[in-house]
């Protein structure tokens, strides 16, 4: 799966929230397992023809587990949204502070469109990465081992088959990680290049028209848009490939566990109650993988978005430090603007109207 230590270092101050989200996910997982244990017991008693009073307790426990799991999932989702909003707020504050520290001179060698995409699109992508993908990745890494420990109590061979399938679905997509990351980075560069040119075209539209370059610039933008479209499709192909591997592992693992369980029940090595509990609880070993599959794209785009953001955050500051190192003498001159008016030639509206401010010494 996709994990980047540079991105992890950006979670300073938010790791408690992420850890709490992981704990809620694991608690939901445990309650989900308990739900299937009670449900399996209930079904086994129904098949055995048990009286109604013997069905009340497992049915009640099943309903209670369903309600508790729903409450835990609600808490986890709300925490994920709050964490994502906090990430967005902190990242944008850091980027704005960095832009102020860099000063206007630094931007003379940078494209405004690229910086704007980093501030808007890049932060949005990392918001989903930290709020949804990262906690789900940790839950998915812990879930197979935890569920195997439970299912091994009921039947070790079937539990081993499910664990192997879960680990296969969790680790095999990492083999195509390099290709996935290369596709995501290429798409991010194309998006940045298109955004830069598009913003320049909007800002300089009158200049392009004046010099008759509208059509040629439009053809260049169309070429960049086609490249962005092609790179985006490659990212989607890589994402579908990783999701296909996970789906294959889930399907093969469930089928193999079912076939082995039926064989062991038929041979008398396993009870029907144990089979029902293991198979239904086994769906929980794959649920975190299915949830992770839905947020794989956030992990992929988060890594590519981080490259532009880290480049901006690591840029060297060239602006002089503010403030004065010496005590200002009252005799030193200052600068004052009083009721300044200014308008560009040929423009009706004034650019400055009634402007007044003072600059003190230092």
C-alpha positions, 0 to 999 in steps of 0.5 A: 500500500502507499505510505510516505514518511515525509507525509507522516512527518506532516502529521505532527500535532494530529497523530493523537486524532489519527490514533483515536480514529484507528482505535475506533476502527478496531473497536468497530471491528471487534464488535463486528466479530461479536455480532457474527458470533452471536448470529452464527450461534443463533442460526446454529440453534435454529438449524438444530430446532432449539426452542424459542426461549433459547433464541432470545439471548443470541438474537438480543446480543446480535441486535445490541452488537449491530447498534453498538457497531453503528455508533462506533462507525458514526464516531469514527467517520465524524472524527475522520471529517474533523481530522481532515478539516484540521489538516486542511486548516493547518496546512493552509496556514503553514503555506500562507506563512511560507508564502509571506516569508518567501516574499514577492521576489521568490515568485518572480521565478515561479508560476502563479498557477502552480502555487495556486494549485498547491494551495487549493487542489494539493491541500484538498488531496492531502485532507483526504489522505490524512483524514480517511486513507491513513487511518484506514490503512492502519486498521487494515494492517491490524485487522487480519492478524486480530481476526485470525487470532479469534477464528483460530480458536474455532478452526485453525485451517479455515482461519489460515486460509482466510489470513493468507487471502487477506495478507495477499490482498493487502501486500500484493498491490504494493508490487505495482506501487512504483508504477502507480506512483509514477503515474500519479506524479506524471498526472500531477505534473500535467495538471500543474502545467495546464493550470499554470498556462490556463491561469496565465491565459485568463490573466493575459486574455486582453494581451493575447487578443491584442497580438492575435495569439488567441488561437495559437494559445488555445491550441497549446492549451488543448494539447496540455488538456489532452495530455492531462486527460491521458495521464489521468486515465493511466492513474485510473488504470493503476487504481483499478489494477490495485483494486482488482488484486484486492477483489481477487484475493477477497473472492478466492479467499472466501471461496477457498475457506467455504470449500474447506469448511464444508469439507471439514464439517462433512468429515466430522472435523468441524461443527456446523456452529463453528463453520457458521461463526468462522465464515460469517466472522471471516467477512470481517477480515475482508471488510477493512480491505474493502474499505481500504480499496475505496480510499486507495485513490486518496493515498495515491493522489496524496503522495503526488500532491505532497511533492509540490507542497513539500517543494514550496515548504522547503523553499529558501526564504529570501525576504529580509526579516521584519523589524529594526535591530536598532532603536529608532530615533525620533528625528529619523524621517518616516513616510506618510500618504494622505488622501492619495487618489490615482487612476490609470489613463483611459480607465473610469474607476480609480485604482486608489481613492482616499488612501492614507497611511504612514510608515514609521522609521525602522 
